[in-house]
Amino acid sequence: MEINIEQDEYMGPLTPEAGIRVDISPQGAMPFPLDKGVSLAPGYAAMIGLRKVICLLCDRSVQLEGLGKVTCMIILTYS
């Protein structure tokens, strides 16, 4: 993705920094770029890697030898 920042149009006293702030949130979640975002400065290349992890908990517990009773957990990872 290429974004035109137009850094020459920034007004120094009102905006102390130029660039963009990126926040990648789950669909339907409220984004909070100031808290969880990543700042990207103009004139530099940036690469952001994503990995989606889904954890599912079963409704029942299972008895495992040496561990005792544990809750079933399934973790799915997408790269």
C-alpha positions in Angstrom: 0.0 0.0 0.0 1.3 3.4 -0.8 0.0 6.5 1.1 0.6 10.1 0.1 1.4 11.9 3.3 1.9 15.4 1.8 4.3 16.3 4.5 4.9 19.8 3.1 1.2 20.7 4.1 1.8 20.0 7.8 1.7 23.0 10.1 4.6 22.8 12.6 3.0 24.2 15.8 -0.2 22.3 15.3 1.2 18.9 14.3 4.6 18.1 15.9 5.1 15.0 13.8 4.3 13.8 10.3 3.3 10.3 9.2 0.5 7.9 9.9 -0.6 5.8 12.9 -1.8 2.2 12.0 -4.0 0.1 14.3 -5.1 -3.3 13.1 -8.0 -4.5 15.2 -10.5 -7.4 14.9 -13.6 -6.7 12.8 -16.3 -5.0 14.9 -13.8 -3.9 17.6 -13.3 -0.2 18.4 -9.8 0.8 17.2 -7.5 2.8 19.6 -4.6 3.9 17.4 -3.0 6.1 20.1 -2.9 3.2 22.6 -2.3 0.2 20.3 -1.1 1.6 17.0 2.2 1.7 15.2 3.6 5.0 14.0 5.0 5.1 10.5 7.2 8.0 9.4 7.2 9.4 5.8 10.2 8.5 3.7 10.8 5.1 5.1 9.6 1.6 4.1 7.8 -0.4 6.8 6.8 -4.0 6.9 4.2 -5.3 9.3 3.6 -9.0 9.8 0.3 -10.4 11.0 -0.6 -13.7 12.5 -4.2 -14.6 13.4 -4.6 -16.8 16.5 -7.9 -18.4 17.5 -8.2 -20.1 20.9 -11.2 -22.4 21.5 -12.1 -23.8 24.9 -14.2 -27.0 25.1 -17.1 -27.3 27.5 -15.6 -30.3 29.2 -12.5 -31.3 31.0 -10.4 -34.4 30.3 -8.2 -36.5 32.5 -4.6 -36.6 31.3 -2.0 -39.0 32.8 0.5 -37.1 34.8 -1.3 -33.8 34.5 -4.7 -34.6 36.1 -7.9 -32.9 35.0 -7.4 -30.2 32.3 -9.7 -28.2 30.1 -9.5 -28.9 26.4 -7.9 -26.1 24.4 -7.5 -25.8 20.6 -5.3 -23.2 19.1 -5.5 -22.4 15.4 -2.8 -20.2 13.9 -2.9 -18.5 10.4 0.1 -16.8 9.0 
